[in-house]
Amino acid sequence: MSEEVRYWPRLGIYVTRKFAEEYIERSQETGITGEYLDNDLEEFQQLTTVSPLTLEREVEELFQTPFEKVELPAETRIMFQLIDMEKQKASIIKGYKAEGMTLEDAKERYNAELDSLVSSALGIEGVSTSEEHPNEEE
């Protein structure tokens, strides 16, 4: 790896200094502020954001310490698996078709595997991503 990286616990991934600085800049531009309705409390809650100065200090501390290899959190590993699955979607479905499945069955199997990964990432059972795109075509 040509660029120096550090693990940033706030994001759950390894970052370069340049990426971290761009992240801080983008977070300033979006300026997430406001309230959200907490249905459990039936009250509005203030969003708490981290100041850019705090983020800059974190990044500075990260890059002042030597590189330390860490095991990525399970959620991050699953997120990367999901991203990879989406990138490989067409070839995965074509592979199932090559095994003799119909297109519909191949898509159902792909969605079932995707659902399983999402459920695992969220630590719950029965998440269905296929309902979001019921008429999705390849």
C-alpha positions as CSV (number, residue, x, y, z in Angstrom):
1,M,0.0,0.0,0.0
2,S,1.6,3.2,-1.1
3,E,-0.3,5.6,1.2
4,E,-0.2,5.5,4.9
5,V,-3.5,4.4,6.5
6,R,-4.9,4.2,10.0
7,Y,-7.9,2.5,11.4
8,W,-10.6,5.1,12.3
9,P,-13.0,3.6,14.9
10,R,-15.5,6.3,14.2
11,L,-16.0,5.0,10.6
12,G,-15.0,1.4,11.3
13,I,-12.6,1.3,8.4
14,Y,-9.0,2.1,7.5
15,V,-8.5,5.6,6.0
16,T,-5.8,7.7,4.4
17,R,-5.2,11.1,5.8
18,K,-6.6,12.5,2.5
19,F,-9.8,10.5,2.8
20,A,-10.2,11.5,6.4
21,E,-9.8,15.2,5.5
22,E,-12.3,14.9,2.6
23,Y,-14.7,13.1,5.0
24,I,-14.5,16.0,7.4
25,E,-15.0,18.5,4.6
26,R,-18.0,16.7,3.3
27,S,-19.5,16.4,6.7
28,Q,-19.3,20.2,7.1
29,E,-21.0,20.7,3.7
30,T,-23.9,18.5,4.5
31,G,-24.4,20.1,7.9
32,I,-26.8,17.6,9.3
33,T,-28.9,19.4,11.9
34,G,-32.3,19.3,13.3
35,E,-34.5,16.8,15.2
36,Y,-36.1,13.4,14.6
37,L,-39.2,11.8,16.1
38,D,-38.3,9.0,18.5
39,N,-41.3,6.8,18.1
40,D,-40.5,4.9,21.3
41,L,-40.6,8.1,23.3
42,E,-43.1,9.9,21.1
43,E,-40.9,13.0,21.4
44,F,-38.5,14.8,19.1
45,Q,-34.8,14.3,19.8
46,Q,-32.0,16.7,18.9
47,L,-29.4,15.3,16.5
48,T,-26.0,15.4,18.0
49,T,-23.2,16.0,15.6
50,V,-19.5,16.0,16.0
51,S,-17.7,19.2,15.3
52,P,-15.2,19.3,12.5
53,L,-12.6,20.4,15.0
54,T,-13.2,17.2,17.0
55,L,-12.9,15.1,13.9
56,E,-9.7,16.9,12.9
57,R,-8.2,16.2,16.3
58,E,-9.1,12.6,16.0
59,V,-7.4,12.3,12.6
60,E,-4.3,14.1,13.8
61,E,-4.1,11.7,16.8
62,L,-4.6,8.7,14.5
63,F,-1.7,9.7,12.2
64,Q,0.6,10.6,15.1
65,T,0.6,7.1,16.3
66,P,2.2,4.1,14.5
67,F,0.1,1.9,12.2
68,E,-1.7,-0.8,14.1
69,K,-3.5,-3.6,12.4
70,V,-6.9,-4.2,13.8
71,E,-9.6,-6.7,13.0
72,L,-12.5,-4.9,11.3
73,P,-15.8,-5.0,13.1
74,A,-18.2,-7.7,12.0
75,E,-20.6,-5.0,10.7
76,T,-17.9,-3.5,8.5
77,R,-16.9,-6.9,7.1
78,I,-20.6,-7.7,6.3
79,M,-20.9,-4.2,4.7
80,F,-18.0,-5.0,2.4
81,Q,-19.6,-8.4,1.6
82,L,-22.8,-6.7,0.7
83,I,-21.0,-4.2,-1.5
84,D,-19.2,-7.1,-3.2
85,M,-22.4,-9.0,-3.7
86,E,-24.0,-6.0,-5.4
87,K,-21.0,-5.6,-7.7
88,Q,-21.2,-9.3,-8.6
89,K,-25.0,-9.5,-8.8
90,A,-25.2,-10.2,-12.5
91,S,-22.5,-12.9,-12.5
92,I,-23.9,-14.5,-9.3
93,I,-27.4,-14.8,-10.9
94,K,-25.9,-16.0,-14.2
95,G,-24.0,-18.6,-12.2
96,Y,-27.2,-19.9,-10.7
97,K,-28.8,-20.0,-14.1
98,A,-25.8,-22.0,-15.3
99,E,-26.6,-24.5,-12.5
100,G,-30.0,-25.0,-14.1
101,M,-32.2,-22.5,-12.2
102,T,-34.8,-20.3,-13.9
103,L,-34.1,-16.6,-13.9
104,E,-36.8,-16.1,-11.3
105,D,-35.4,-18.8,-9.1
106,A,-31.9,-17.4,-9.5
107,K,-33.0,-14.0,-8.5
108,E,-34.9,-15.4,-5.5
109,R,-31.8,-17.3,-4.3
110,Y,-29.7,-14.2,-4.7
111,N,-32.2,-12.1,-2.7
112,A,-32.4,-14.8,-0.1
113,E,-28.6,-14.7,0.4
114,L,-28.6,-10.9,0.4
115,D,-31.4,-11.0,3.0
116,S,-29.4,-13.4,5.1
117,L,-26.4,-11.1,5.1
118,V,-28.4,-8.0,6.0
119,S,-30.2,-9.9,8.8
120,S,-26.8,-11.0,10.1
121,A,-25.4,-7.5,9.9
122,L,-28.4,-6.1,11.8
123,G,-28.4,-8.9,14.3
124,I,-32.1,-9.7,13.5
125,E,-34.0,-12.4,11.7
126,G,-36.2,-12.1,8.6
127,V,-35.0,-8.9,6.9
128,S,-36.2,-8.8,3.3
129,T,-34.5,-6.6,0.8
130,S,-36.4,-8.0,-2.1
131,E,-39.6,-6.1,-1.1
132,E,-37.8,-2.9,-1.9
133,H,-37.4,-3.8,-5.6
134,P,-40.2,-6.3,-6.4
135,N,-40.0,-5.7,-10.2
136,E,-36.3,-5.4,-10.5
137,E,-35.0,-6.6,-13.8
138,E,-31.4,-7.7,-14.7
